[in-house]
Amino acid sequence: MLSRKTFAAGIALLASVYEKLERITSDKFLSEQWYKMLSDLTDAQFKYAIEVIVKTQKFAPTISEIREKAVEYNHQSDLTPEEAWAIVYTDIHAKGYYNEPHYEDWKLEAAKNAIGWQTLCDMTEDSKSPGASGTVASCPRKTNSWARATWIISPSSRAVVSVTGFPL
């Protein structure tokens, strides 16, 4: 359960970084509602989420974004390769070609670097090869040029077996 002291310190940090959240610290009703929505988190989860958000996000987080980051705290050490790819895949669409994330979890960083951020962003959804068990993502570049690449993940070894790329 999230202690009120940890919550107050976290919200104060967020308010100091994101002007939009200053209102939560001054409005007792809003503060209570935020606490109610986040109170099932542990102190460690909340601290982790606030730290990661302050370090990585330009805009003020919502309650759901704080909760998403808090869940990552529990899964740092036990991410499967598929889960790591799913997080990277989601970030491809959320962050785009020119906003490469840097993950503290080595599995996430390895998943991203296995092919490369720009290459991942250059992939298109219609380029999945027959029989491939990998996921193909799309992310437009600002130049309106697209590239296509596919990868195959071996079901038995769960490793990247091949990578091919070619322009459309």
SULRA-V23622 format. One record per residue. N is the residue number from 0. PHI is phi in degrees with one decimal (999 if undefined). NEAR is the number of other ideal C-beta (glycine too) atoms within 12 Angstrom. Layout:
BEGIN
n;phi;near
N;PHI;NEAR
N;PHI;NEAR
END
This chain:
BEGIN
n;phi;near
0;999;16
1;-73.0;29
2;-77.4;18
3;-64.9;19
4;-65.7;14
5;-65.2;26
6;-60.4;34
7;-61.7;24
8;-65.6;20
9;-65.7;39
10;-67.0;40
11;-62.9;21
12;-64.1;27
13;-59.8;38
14;-65.7;26
15;-73.8;18
16;-93.2;23
17;-114.7;25
18;-56.7;13
19;-60.7;18
20;-92.4;31
21;-59.5;19
22;-62.9;19
23;-64.6;33
24;-73.4;25
25;-96.8;13
26;-102.7;15
27;-60.5;13
28;-63.1;12
29;-61.3;20
30;-60.0;26
31;-65.2;18
32;-66.1;17
33;-62.9;33
34;-61.8;28
35;-59.8;17
36;-73.9;23
37;-111.5;38
38;-66.0;24
39;-79.3;18
40;-76.7;32
41;-82.7;20
42;-58.9;24
43;-64.0;20
44;-61.8;30
45;-63.6;39
46;-60.2;28
47;-60.9;29
48;-60.8;38
49;-63.4;39
50;-61.8;25
51;-65.2;30
52;-63.4;33
53;-62.1;27
54;-77.6;18
55;-120.4;24
56;-109.6;27
57;-78.4;13
58;-110.6;16
59;-58.7;25
60;-80.9;34
61;-94.7;21
62;-58.8;27
63;-64.6;15
64;-67.6;26
65;-65.0;40
66;-64.0;26
67;-60.4;26
68;-66.4;36
69;-64.1;34
70;-64.3;23
71;-58.9;34
72;-58.0;28
73;-70.0;20
74;-107.5;21
75;-58.9;24
76;-90.7;14
77;-119.5;13
78;-69.0;26
79;-82.9;16
80;-56.8;25
81;-65.0;18
82;-67.0;23
83;-62.2;31
84;-64.1;31
85;-62.9;22
86;-66.4;32
87;-62.5;39
88;-58.4;30
89;-62.8;22
90;-68.8;31
91;-58.2;34
92;-75.2;22
93;-76.8;21
94;-103.1;25
95;86.1;21
96;-60.7;28
97;-96.2;14
98;-128.0;19
99;-64.2;23
100;-80.2;29
101;-123.9;18
102;-95.2;26
103;-76.3;19
104;-73.1;26
105;-63.3;15
106;-68.0;27
107;-66.5;31
108;-63.4;22
109;-66.6;20
110;-62.2;36
111;-67.7;30
112;-79.3;21
113;-57.8;25
114;-115.1;32
115;108.5;24
116;-60.1;30
117;-63.8;22
118;-64.3;31
119;-60.5;39
120;-68.0;37
121;-79.3;31
122;-72.3;39
123;-120.7;26
124;-68.7;18
125;-86.9;14
126;-100.3;27
127;-66.3;22
128;-79.7;21
129;-60.2;8
130;82.7;13
131;-75.4;22
132;-102.8;23
133;-82.0;34
134;-106.2;30
135;-112.6;32
136;-116.9;35
137;-129.2;25
138;-156.7;31
139;-69.4;20
140;-89.1;20
141;-68.6;12
142;-86.4;11
143;65.1;9
144;-93.6;15
145;-126.1;23
146;-127.1;28
147;-128.0;26
148;-150.5;34
149;-132.3;32
150;-142.0;31
151;-118.8;25
152;-109.1;29
153;-66.8;16
154;-62.3;14
155;-77.4;9
156;-96.7;11
157;55.3;20
158;-121.4;19
159;-71.6;28
160;-95.7;20
161;-150.6;18
162;-136.3;25
163;-132.3;21
164;-144.8;23
165;-158.6;15
166;-74.9;12
167;-70.6;15
END
